[in-house]
Amino acid sequence: MTLAAHNVSLRLSAAPLLADIQLEVRPGEITTVLGPNGAGKTSLLRVLVGELAPDTGTVTLNGRELGRWSSIERARSLAVLPQHSLLDFPFTAAEVVMLGRTPHDTGTAQDRDIVAQALKAVDGDYLAGRIYTQLSGGEKQRLSIARALLRNPHLLLFDEATSALDSITEEEIKNRRDMRDTLTFTI
């Protein structure tokens, strides 16, 4: 499943932000986009997932224009971890992670097992019963990663999603065998 940008350009306000971007992202590969603050990295990610429409060019997923994919198909294929999570309600950590099961229809019992596996994958199983709003930034980050992982996407797109993690945890998560097969795109 390849996500590709073909001659993508984007203007926000009057200023050009992205110009003639050519990019391919494939499962099993890590692609990193580097640049200074304000260079358009997050905007590129938003274009790649269909949140922003490019002024010119196209974005395709597996050779088909992104707009031709239903929102459910895109949700099953792509998982996005934004820079910041705006969740601010008193759910438990496990309930927050369970939100990632939304595009799937596997049943509550199986979903609970999948949530437990995802929490374990990010060494966050000890967080399951804790209230989300009472967690540290790094703990919330672990839950965001677990929520994206349990969707079992073809492509996992990070927008500085490990920035709140300590360096040891970040390295452990990046080196997990089960994540390397999915982890592909980091802004």
ZAGULO-347801 format. One record per residue (C-alpha): residue in three letters; z, x, y. Coordinates in steps of 0.02 Angstrom, whole numbers, plus 50000, padded with zeros to 5 digits. Each point is the difference from the previous one (the first is absolute). Layout:
// ZAGULO-347801
("ALA" (Z X Y)) ...
//
This chain:
// ZAGULO-347801
("MET" (50000 50000 50000)) ("THR" (49938 50090 50156)) ("LEU" (50045 49955 50178)) ("ALA" (49870 50064 50122)) ("ALA" (49966 50001 50186)) ("HIS" (49817 50013 50048)) ("ASN" (49965 50052 50181)) ("VAL" (50155 49908 50061)) ("SER" (50035 49998 50186)) ("LEU" (50137 49909 50094)) ("ARG" (50042 49977 50182)) ("LEU" (50169 49938 50057)) ("SER" (50001 49942 50180)) ("ALA" (49859 50101 50077)) ("ALA" (50035 50163 49912)) ("PRO" (49911 50055 49842)) ("LEU" (50129 50033 49866)) ("LEU" (49897 50027 49841)) ("ALA" (49822 50065 50002)) ("ASP" (49879 50001 49852)) ("ILE" (50136 50020 49867)) ("GLN" (49937 50039 49825)) ("LEU" (50135 49996 49867)) ("GLU" (50022 49965 49815)) ("VAL" (50168 49972 49916)) ("ARG" (50010 49995 49810)) ("PRO" (50141 49966 49877)) ("GLY" (50082 50157 49932)) ("GLU" (49958 50101 50155)) ("ILE" (50106 50037 50151)) ("THR" (49908 49987 50165)) ("THR" (50095 50046 50157)) ("VAL" (49950 49966 50180)) ("LEU" (50086 50111 50127)) ("GLY" (50001 49991 50189)) ("PRO" (50112 49988 50152)) ("ASN" (50090 49842 50054)) ("GLY" (49878 49873 50070)) ("ALA" (49848 50077 49914)) ("GLY" (49960 49839 49905)) ("LYS" (50072 50034 49827)) ("THR" (50092 49833 49989)) ("SER" (49851 49909 50075)) ("LEU" (49889 50078 49866)) ("LEU" (50119 49937 49867)) ("ARG" (49999 49826 50079)) ("VAL" (49809 50000 49995)) ("LEU" (49997 50061 49819)) ("VAL" (50109 49854 49943)) ("GLY" (49911 49868 50104)) ("GLU" (50138 49972 50127)) ("LEU" (49883 50059 50140)) ("ALA" (49812 49976 50001)) ("PRO" (49898 50153 50047)) ("ASP" (49883 49988 50149)) ("THR" (49864 50082 49897)) ("GLY" (49984 50052 49818)) ("THR" (50068 49924 49842)) ("VAL" (50146 50019 49881)) ("THR" (49968 49973 49815)) ("LEU" (50114 49983 49851)) ("ASN" (49915 50045 49838)) ("GLY" (49830 49988 50086)) ("ARG" (50029 49824 50068)) ("GLU" (50035 49968 50184)) ("LEU" (50186 49975 50028)) ("GLY" (49973 49831 50083)) ("ARG" (49923 49933 49838)) ("TRP" (50162 50028 49905)) ("SER" (50125 49859 50001)) ("SER" (50172 50040 50070)) ("ILE" (50073 49986 49824)) ("GLU" (49870 50122 49929)) ("ARG" (50038 50124 50140)) ("ALA" (50188 49979 49974)) ("ARG" (49981 50040 49816)) ("SER" (49891 50153 50034)) ("LEU" (50082 50076 50155)) ("ALA" (50182 50028 50043)) ("VAL" (50043 50058 50175)) ("LEU" (50161 50082 50055)) ("PRO" (50013 49990 50190)) ("GLN" (50094 50123 50110)) ("HIS" (50134 49872 50037)) ("SER" (50064 49850 49905)) ("LEU" (50038 49847 50104)) ("LEU" (50106 49916 49867)) ("ASP" (50163 49943 50077)) ("PHE" (50082 49872 49888)) ("PRO" (50151 50010 49885)) ("PHE" (49909 50007 49833)) ("THR" (50057 50117 49864)) ("ALA" (49899 50156 49971)) ("ALA" (49931 49927 49837)) ("GLU" (49945 49842 50091)) ("VAL" (49908 50103 50131)) ("VAL" (49910 50098 49865)) ("MET" (49959 49837 49909)) ("LEU" (49897 49948 50153)) ("GLY" (49870 50123 49937)) ("ARG" (49967 49889 49849)) ("THR" (49926 49863 50111)) ("PRO" (49816 50028 49952)) ("HIS" (50042 49998 49814)) ("ASP" (50043 49857 49886)) ("THR" (50101 50074 49857)) ("GLY" (50158 49894 50002)) ("THR" (50173 50032 50066)) ("ALA" (50073 50085 49845)) ("GLN" (49858 50126 49986)) ("ASP" (50003 50027 50189)) ("ARG" (50185 50046 49992)) ("ASP" (49961 50133 49869)) ("ILE" (49857 50066 50107)) ("VAL" (50115 50008 50153)) ("ALA" (50129 50097 49900)) ("GLN" (49866 50124 49945)) ("ALA" (49935 50022 50178)) ("LEU" (50176 50030 50066)) ("LYS" (50029 50129 49864)) ("ALA" (49835 50086 50044)) ("VAL" (50065 50037 50175)) ("ASP" (50177 50040 49941)) ("GLY" (50058 49842 50088)) ("ASP" (50069 49898 49855)) ("TYR" (50175 50021 50071)) ("LEU" (49943 49902 50154)) ("ALA" (49950 49840 49909)) ("GLY" (50148 49892 50051)) ("ARG" (50028 50072 50173)) ("ILE" (49953 49903 50157)) ("TYR" (49839 50066 50076)) ("THR" (50057 49995 50181)) ("GLN" (50148 50112 49957)) ("LEU" (49894 50140 49926)) ("SER" (49954 50165 50082)) ("GLY" (49822 50034 50057)) ("GLY" (49966 50109 49848)) ("GLU" (50068 49868 49880)) ("LYS" (49890 49868 50081)) ("GLN" (49853 50119 49982)) ("ARG" (50034 50016 49813)) ("LEU" (49995 49811 49985)) ("SER" (49835 49991 50094)) ("ILE" (49925 50125 49879)) ("ALA" (50071 49906 49850)) ("ARG" (49930 49836 50069)) ("ALA" (49827 50077 50014)) ("LEU" (50008 50083 49829)) ("LEU" (50049 49844 49904)) ("ARG" (49839 49917 50056)) ("ASN" (49910 50129 49892)) ("PRO" (49860 50022 50128)) ("HIS" (49844 50102 49975)) ("LEU" (50031 50084 50167)) ("LEU" (50164 50033 50088)) ("LEU" (49981 50031 50187)) ("PHE" (50142 50084 50094)) ("ASP" (50020 50003 50189)) ("GLU" (50134 50134 50016)) ("ALA" (50095 49899 49870)) ("THR" (50106 50145 49940)) ("SER" (50052 50055 50176)) ("ALA" (50177 49927 49983)) ("LEU" (50032 50082 49831)) ("ASP" (50093 50162 49980)) ("SER" (49886 50142 49945)) ("ILE" (50069 50009 49822)) ("THR" (49973 49814 49967)) ("GLU" (49828 50005 50080)) ("GLU" (49948 50143 49885)) ("GLU" (50073 49914 49846)) ("ILE" (49904 49840 50037)) ("LYS" (49837 50091 50034)) ("ASN" (50014 50097 49837)) ("ARG" (50036 49851 49887)) ("ARG" (49864 49991 49868)) ("ASP" (49987 49810 50008)) ("MET" (49972 50006 50188)) ("ARG" (49870 50139 50000)) ("ASP" (49877 49886 49911)) ("THR" (50007 49876 50145)) ("LEU" (50052 50099 50154)) ("THR" (49843 50029 50099)) ("PHE" (50004 49986 50188)) ("THR" (50128 50062 50125)) ("ILE" (49988 49987 50189)) 
//
